[in-house]
Each structure stands twice: as structure tokens, then as C-alpha cells.
Amino acid sequence: MFSPEDYASIFNARADAYHEAMRRWPDARDAEFTTLFKGIALKTGMHVIDVPSGGGYLARYLPNDISLHHLETSELFARLFKEEAHSGSKHPLSLCELEKLPEPDNSTDLACSLAGLHHIEDKTPLFKELFRVLKPGGVTRIADAHSESATAAFLDGWMGNHNSMGHHGWYLNESTLDTLREIGFTDVTAVNEEYHWVFNSEQEAAAYCKRLFGIDLASTEETEAAIRELLGFDTLENGQVGMRWSLYYLSAYKPV
Ligand SMILES: C[S@@+](CC[C@H](N)C(=O)[O-])C[C@H]1O[C@@H](n2cnc3c(N)ncnc32)[C@H](O)[C@@H]1O
């Protein structure tokens, strides 16, 4: 049986391979990141947080005149971020616990959380923290797999069976919206967004997924075949290869 503590140690062990994939194919998940800002007017001086941020991947999608604070729980991700030249950039990364974010009350315009919450069974403490740090009128955008999606089935099925650490997620669904409303959020909505992770070839997609997901019990060829069968590839207009992916994007506001 998986516990959130298992995930904390898993990410401390394999953050380097995840980070390598993100650095080697920096554009692959562009659609996933930019969808976080859909319908949001990004304005000079806005304060944005990203939690959990991994190795600080959101910065490249935001202009420099926005204040972004990456918040991360894994020491290895934080070290990898700091080792890079851009660590002196104006978008810092801080280590913290999800139940205790370092931001002051009512300080944040936009709180993002991408692909991290399926590792956490009880999301209420983090949601309460997001509510506390948001300014009145501020918004949180949370994206992770829906519990009934092909994404979740792939992660807990084939991927978990070909990763010696296994995989079990506590995914998002309609009840997550109720939890946000109970905390006090308003205008709580959700959309399942379907898009592609983009590569030059199917083999590249498989090489990326092997690193990102720590798939150590299957070859690149076997991984490519599994992705083709369980998720699917499309040829994009520019000739690149799109690996089908989807996440459930939640939007919730702190009342004014
Ligand atoms: C799949 S990565 C997502 C990182 C980044 N947001 C992205 O989209 O690439 C999962 C993140 O969740 C964090 N994490 C995993 N399990 C956790 C746990 N049990 N408690 C706190 N954070 C955890 C990891 O440190 C990592 O930052």
C-alpha cells in the first residue's frame, strides 16, 4: 500500500531523471503548462506561486515582470534548480511543506499546482493553505489526472507495473471541487483538457517517459509500444509527433 511518504522518498531518489527529461525536451509539455493560464490576464507585478514546482519549470512560461515563487518539497529538485545558471534569476525556489507554505496571508494573485497532487491522499491541508495565501479575488489553477482518465489508467497500470517503485495515485474528480467549495472557494469549475506532449519521433517520446516516470522495467521500444497502444500518437501539422495526454484543470477563486 502506497503512502504519501513513499512518494516523498521516491521523488528524492529519482528527481534527477525527471529533471533531465524536462531539460532535454523543454518544449514537450508546453501545452500542459500554458493551459494553466488559459483565460487569466497576466499583469505586471502579479505574484504567482507554483506548488509543488519540481525543478522550477513554470518560470519559462511567465514574463520576467511577474513575481513567481516556486515551492517544492523535495531536496533533490531544489538542489537541481539551484545548480543551474538561472538559479540567480528573479524567480526563486524555496523548500517547504505543502501544509505550511512560506507566503504571507492574502499575498498571492495566482496559485498554480501542476501534476503533483495525485501523490497526496489528503489534499485539504494544501487547499487551505492556497486559500490562506491568495488575495481576495485571487485564483488557484490545479491540474492533475482525472480519476477516470486514460492518463490515470496508464500511470497506475502499465507505468506502475514497469517501474520498480510502483505507482498509485489519488487523482482528481468531481469530489475535489466539493472539497474546494467547503474550504470557502467560489466559482469552482473544472475542464478535462486534451492535448499533446510534442516530440520529433515516437522513440523520443518513449525516451522522455522512461526518464520522467522512472520506467526501469521496460526498454524504450516496449515503452513506445505501450504508449502507442494505451494513449496514442498523432502526427501534427508541422510533422512532429504528438503523444496524447489529458489533465483535469480546476479553477477556484477566493471571494472578494
Ligand atoms: C510529477 S512532479 C510535478 C512537478 C512539476 N509541477 C511539473 O509539472 O513538472 C511531482 C511533484 O510532487 C512532489 N511530491 C511528490 N510526492 C509528494 C508528497 N508525498 N508530498 C509532497 N510533495 C510530493 C514532488 O517533489 C514533485 O515536485
PDBQT file of the ligand as one rigid body, heavy atoms in Angstrom, charges set to zero:
ROOT
HETATM    1  C1  LIG A 301       5.271  14.918 -11.276  1.00  0.00    +0.000 C 
HETATM    2  S1  LIG A 301       6.183  16.093 -10.312  1.00  0.00    +0.000 S 
HETATM    3  C2  LIG A 301       5.464  17.610 -10.864  1.00  0.00    +0.000 C 
HETATM    4  C3  LIG A 301       6.453  18.738 -10.812  1.00  0.00    +0.000 C 
HETATM    5  C4  LIG A 301       6.062  19.947 -11.674  1.00  0.00    +0.000 C 
HETATM    6  N1  LIG A 301       4.911  20.639 -11.120  1.00  0.00    +0.000 N 
HETATM    7  C5  LIG A 301       5.803  19.530 -13.086  1.00  0.00    +0.000 C 
HETATM    8  O1  LIG A 301       4.660  19.668 -13.545  1.00  0.00    +0.000 OA
HETATM    9  O2  LIG A 301       6.740  19.062 -13.735  1.00  0.00    +0.000 OA
HETATM   10  C6  LIG A 301       5.512  15.767  -8.744  1.00  0.00    +0.000 C 
HETATM   11  C7  LIG A 301       5.872  16.733  -7.648  1.00  0.00    +0.000 C 
HETATM   12  O3  LIG A 301       5.214  16.372  -6.450  1.00  0.00    +0.000 OA
HETATM   13  C8  LIG A 301       6.145  16.371  -5.358  1.00  0.00    +0.000 C 
HETATM   14  N2  LIG A 301       5.685  15.318  -4.438  1.00  0.00    +0.000 N 
HETATM   15  C9  LIG A 301       5.530  14.034  -4.753  1.00  0.00    +0.000 A 
HETATM   16  N3  LIG A 301       5.056  13.344  -3.684  1.00  0.00    +0.000 NA
HETATM   17  C10 LIG A 301       4.889  14.232  -2.704  1.00  0.00    +0.000 A 
HETATM   18  C11 LIG A 301       4.427  14.116  -1.377  1.00  0.00    +0.000 A 
HETATM   19  N4  LIG A 301       4.010  12.971  -0.872  1.00  0.00    +0.000 N 
HETATM   20  N5  LIG A 301       4.392  15.232  -0.627  1.00  0.00    +0.000 NA
HETATM   21  C12 LIG A 301       4.787  16.393  -1.148  1.00  0.00    +0.000 A 
HETATM   22  N6  LIG A 301       5.222  16.560  -2.418  1.00  0.00    +0.000 NA
HETATM   23  C13 LIG A 301       5.293  15.485  -3.176  1.00  0.00    +0.000 A 
HETATM   24  C14 LIG A 301       7.480  16.104  -5.985  1.00  0.00    +0.000 C 
HETATM   25  O4  LIG A 301       8.555  16.579  -5.203  1.00  0.00    +0.000 OA
HETATM   26  C15 LIG A 301       7.338  16.815  -7.318  1.00  0.00    +0.000 C 
HETATM   27  O5  LIG A 301       7.667  18.173  -7.206  1.00  0.00    +0.000 OA
ENDROOT
TORSDOF 0
